């Protein structure tokens, strides 16, 4: 059964999607597991990838949601993957087939002791100004810029180690060292940006893609010709690229699509750059929030018994800040859509919550797929 046949009867059209069409579909989970899928504008892989890699961009998008790599196929039983340079077309049926070996891989990362995590909010902006000098995407002066948290501040410190544990990213041959990434105010969970950039990144219309990342290389992403001020530069071996996932032409005037982050000249590795894992997770959340369907199949009755953070006690000022950011994140729901908080939870659960549960879930999916295939083979003619 093709991905299109699995989705063609689903009542999943949202009125506010229409201006962004035409669309293609990427089915993320096999039949019988909730049928989570992305209905993406065809323009996204065309605008955000070079002509040699639109399908690789879609594969990276699917891996960002699922927390594991796989292949894009025209159907679950197709022998080979869709070529990286195949041009996306309207109504194209694609299915993301999980790489079983990657799914079973154990993480090389370990969280640190929660009791040793320092509170770094007071130092974060100073560190970011040292790393970026001014807005890393628009050159707006630092005195009116904000620290932009990749994982939202309202998630608190306890969320970070769970994400690190649940997304081993074994397909990346050059993994980052995240052994001490365990606080929400770690510089690897933030960048410096203007209020306008902050607003669009906060509601996940604008995301940051890091390359190379194990799937995409730096040459797979187009580059906006931004002229830099003399005190900043682009890294020579890595890119952090802003891409619009959903936005009108007026929205996009804030920052051109495929603009790269700049860093203080001569910074090198003196101050760590944003985390690949955290950027990837929020890219997945953005895709589910704005273009995800089928999440109703993962309601409370389907939820796994996976680890969730237990928040630490907070002082009143931090509690107020968290309430404000959490309220802002609950926005963005469209008719029969999904809020950002729900998307954050769903992408975490799709990743498995823990290494062990990830492998169990993939095995369950494979068993259900085999069962469905056997049932279809025995249907009377």
C-alpha positions in Angstrom: 0.0 0.0 0.0 1.5 3.4 -1.0 1.8 6.4 1.3 -0.8 8.2 -0.9 -3.3 5.4 -0.5 -2.8 5.5 3.3 -3.5 9.2 3.4 -5.8 10.2 0.5 -9.1 9.7 2.5 -7.9 11.6 5.6 -9.8 14.7 6.5 -6.8 16.8 7.2 -7.2 20.0 5.2 -6.9 23.3 7.2 -8.2 26.5 5.7 -5.1 28.5 6.5 -2.9 26.1 4.6 -4.4 27.0 1.2 -2.2 30.0 0.4 1.0 27.9 0.9 0.0 25.1 -1.6 0.5 23.0 -3.6 1.5 20.2 -1.2 3.2 16.9 -1.0 3.0 14.3 1.8 5.6 12.5 3.9 4.2 9.7 5.9 6.3 9.2 9.1 4.8 6.2 10.8 3.5 2.9 9.3 -0.1 2.0 9.0 -1.6 1.0 12.4 0.7 3.3 14.4 -1.2 6.6 14.1 -0.3 7.6 10.6 1.6 10.7 11.6 2.5 12.6 8.5 3.6 16.0 7.2 1.7 17.8 4.5 4.4 20.2 3.3 4.3 22.9 0.7 6.2 21.8 -2.4 8.1 25.1 -2.3 9.9 24.2 1.0 12.4 21.6 -0.4 12.7 23.7 -3.6 13.6 26.9 -1.7 15.6 25.4 1.1 17.8 23.0 -0.8 20.0 23.1 -3.8 18.7 21.3 -6.9 21.0 18.3 -6.1 19.3 17.7 -2.8 15.5 18.5 -2.4 14.8 14.9 -1.3 17.7 14.9 1.1 16.2 18.1 2.7 12.9 16.2 3.1 14.7 13.2 4.6 16.4 15.5 7.1 13.0 17.0 7.9 11.6 13.5 8.6 14.6 12.5 10.7 14.3 15.8 12.7 10.7 14.8 13.7 11.4 11.1 14.3 14.8 11.4 16.0 16.3 8.8 13.8 17.4 8.4 10.1 15.8 6.5 7.4 15.0 6.4 3.7 12.4 8.3 1.6 10.5 5.8 -0.5 7.4 5.9 -2.8 5.9 3.1 -0.7 7.0 1.1 2.3 7.8 -2.0 0.2 9.8 -0.1 -2.5 13.2 -1.6 -3.1 15.2 1.7 -3.2 15.1 5.2 -1.9 13.9 8.2 -4.0 17.0 9.9 -5.6 18.3 13.0 -3.7 17.9 15.2 -6.8 14.4 14.2 -7.8 12.2 17.3 -8.1 9.3 17.4 -5.6 5.9 17.6 -7.3 2.3 18.3 -6.1 0.6 15.3 -4.5 3.8 13.2 -4.4 3.4 10.3 -2.0 6.5 9.6 0.1 7.1 7.3 3.1 9.9 7.6 5.6 11.3 4.1 6.2 13.2 3.9 9.5 16.8 2.6 9.5 16.5 -0.3 11.9 20.2 -0.3 12.8 20.2 3.4 13.5 17.1 2.9 15.7 18.8 0.3 17.8 22.0 2.3 18.2 22.8 3.3 21.8 23.7 6.9 22.6 27.2 7.9 23.5 25.9 10.7 25.6 25.2 10.9 29.3 23.5 13.6 31.3 25.3 15.2 34.2 24.2 15.4 37.8 21.3 17.8 38.0 22.5 19.0 41.4 25.7 20.4 39.8 23.9 22.6 37.2 24.6 26.3 37.7 22.1 28.9 36.9 23.6 31.0 34.1 20.8 33.3 33.0 22.7 36.4 34.2 25.7 35.5 32.1 24.0 34.2 29.0 23.5 37.5 27.1 27.1 38.6 27.8 28.4 35.3 26.4 26.1 35.7 23.3 27.3 39.2 22.7 30.9 38.0 22.8 30.0 35.2 20.4 27.9 37.2 17.9 28.7 40.9 18.6 25.2 41.8 17.3 22.1 40.1 15.9 23.6 37.0 14.3 21.2 37.2 11.3 20.5 40.9 10.7 23.4 42.9 12.3 20.9 44.8 14.6 23.0 46.3 17.5 23.3 44.1 20.6 21.7 46.6 23.0 18.3 45.9 21.5 18.8 42.2 20.9 17.6 39.3 23.0 19.0 35.9 23.9 16.9 33.4 21.9 16.5 30.0 23.5 16.4 27.1 21.1 14.6 24.9 23.6 12.2 27.4 25.1 13.0 28.8 28.5 9.7 27.5 29.9 10.9 23.9 29.4 13.4 24.4 32.3 16.7 22.7 32.9 15.2 19.2 33.4 14.1 18.9 29.8 17.6 19.2 28.3 19.2 15.9 29.6 16.1 14.0 28.5 16.3 15.3 24.9 20.0 14.5 24.8 19.4 11.0 26.0 16.4 10.3 23.6 18.1 11.5 20.4 21.4 9.8 19.9 21.8 10.9 16.3 23.9 7.9 15.5 23.8 8.7 11.7 26.1 11.7 12.3 29.7 10.5 11.9 31.0 13.6 13.7 28.8 13.8 16.8 29.0 16.8 19.1 30.1 16.4 22.7 27.0 17.0 24.8 28.2 15.4 28.1 27.8 18.7 30.0 24.8 20.1 28.1 22.2 20.1 30.9 20.9 23.6 31.5 18.4 25.7 29.6 20.8 28.7 29.8 23.7 26.9 28.2 25.2 29.0 25.4 24.7 26.0 23.1 20.9 26.4 23.6 20.8 30.1 22.5 21.8 32.7 20.0 21.6 36.5 19.9 18.9 38.0 17.7 16.7 41.1 17.1 13.2 41.3 18.6 11.7 40.6 15.2 13.8 37.5 14.5 13.1 36.4 18.1 9.3 36.6 17.5 9.3 34.5 14.4 11.7 32.0 15.8 9.6 31.8 19.0 6.5 30.7 17.1 8.7 28.5 14.8 7.9 30.1 11.5 11.6 30.6 11.3 14.0 27.7 12.1 17.8 27.2 12.1 19.3 24.3 10.1 22.9 23.3 11.0 25.1 21.7 8.3 26.8 19.3 8.0 24.5 17.3 10.2 24.9 13.6 9.1 22.4 14.0 6.3 22.9 17.4 4.7 26.2 19.0 3.8 26.9 22.7 3.7 26.7 22.6 -0.1 23.1 21.2 -0.1 21.7 24.5 1.3 21.4 27.7 -0.8 23.2 30.8 0.6 21.9 34.3 0.8 24.5 36.9 -0.2 24.6 38.8 3.1 27.2 41.5 3.4 28.9 41.3 6.8 30.3 44.0 9.1 34.0 43.9 9.6 33.8 42.5 13.1 32.0 39.2 12.3 32.5 36.3 9.9 30.9 33.1 8.7 32.6 29.9 9.9 34.5 28.1 7.2 33.5 24.6 8.0 29.9 24.8 9.3 26.7 26.7 8.6 23.7 27.7 10.8 21.1 28.7 8.2 17.7 30.5 8.9 14.9 28.9 6.9 11.3 29.9 6.7 8.9 27.0 7.4 5.8 29.1 7.2 5.6 32.8 6.4 4.1 35.4 4.0 6.3 37.7 1.9 5.8 40.4 4.5 7.0 38.0 7.2 10.1 37.1 5.2 11.1 40.7 4.9 12.5 40.4 8.5 15.3 38.2 7.4 16.0 36.7 3.9 15.5 32.9 3.5 18.8 30.9 3.8 20.6 33.6 5.7 23.6 32.2 7.7 24.4 33.1 11.3 27.5 35.2 11.8 30.0 34.9 14.6 32.6 37.2 16.1 35.7 37.3 14.0 38.4 35.1 15.5 35.9 33.4 17.9 36.8 30.0 16.5 35.7 27.5 19.2 36.4 29.7 22.1 32.6 29.9 22.8 30.6 26.8 21.7 28.2 27.2 18.8 24.5 26.2 18.9 23.8 22.5 19.4 23.0 20.4 16.3 20.7 18.1 18.4 18.7 21.0 19.9 18.3 22.8 16.6 17.2 19.5 14.9 14.6 18.8 17.6 13.0 22.2 17.3 13.1 21.9 13.5 11.0 18.8 13.9 8.7 20.6 16.4 8.2 23.4 13.8 7.3 20.9 11.1 4.7 19.1 13.3 3.3 22.4 14.6 2.7 24.0 11.2 2.4 21.0 8.8 1.7 17.9 11.0 -1.4 15.7 10.8 -2.5 12.5 12.5 -1.5 13.5 16.0 -5.0 12.6 17.3 -4.0 9.0 17.0 -1.4 9.6 19.7 -3.8 10.8 22.3 -3.5 9.9 26.0 -4.6 6.3 25.4 -1.6 5.8 23.1 1.0 7.5 25.1 4.1 5.6 26.2 5.2 5.4 29.8 8.3 7.4 29.1 10.4 9.6 31.3 9.3 13.3 31.6 11.1 16.0 33.6 10.2 16.9 37.2 10.7 20.6 37.4 13.0 22.0 40.1 11.7 24.6 42.6 11.8 28.1 41.0 11.8 31.6 42.5 8.8 33.9 41.8 10.5 35.9 39.1 11.4 32.8 37.1 8.0 31.4 37.6 6.4 34.5 36.1 8.8 34.4 33.1 8.0 30.8 32.5 4.3 31.4 32.7 4.5 34.2 30.1 6.6 32.1 27.7 4.4 29.1 28.1 1.3 31.1 27.4 2.9 32.5 24.2 3.8 28.9 23.1 0.3 27.8 23.4 -0.7 30.0 20.5 -0.4 29.1 16.8 -3.2 26.5 16.8 -5.1 26.5 13.5 -8.4 24.8 12.9 -8.0 21.2 14.0 -4.3 22.0 14.2 -1.7 21.4 16.9 -0.1 23.9 19.4 3.6 24.3 20.0 3.4 22.7 23.4 1.7 19.7 21.9 4.2 19.5 19.1 7.1 19.6 21.6 5.6 16.7 23.4 4.7 14.7 20.3 8.2 15.0 18.8 9.8 14.0 22.1 7.5 10.9 22.2 8.2 10.0 18.6 11.9 10.0 19.4 11.1 7.4 22.0 11.8 9.2 25.3 14.6 6.8 26.0 17.1 4.7 23.9 15.5 1.4 25.1 11.9 2.5 24.3 13.0 3.8 20.9 14.2 0.3 19.8 11.0 -1.3 21.3 8.8 1.1 19.4 10.5 0.5 16.0 10.2 -3.3 16.5 6.5 -2.8 17.2 6.1 -0.8 14.1 7.9 -3.4 12.0 5.8 -6.2 13.5 2.6 -4.3 12.7 3.7 -3.5 9.2 4.5 -7.2 8.6 1.1 -8.2 10.0 -0.7 -5.6 7.8 1.2 -6.8 4.7 0.3 -10.5 5.5 -3.3 -9.6 6.0 -3.4 -7.8 2.6 -1.8 -10.8 0.9 -4.5 -13.1 2.2 -7.5 -10.8 1.2 -9.9 -12.7 -1.1 -9.6 -11.7 -4.8 
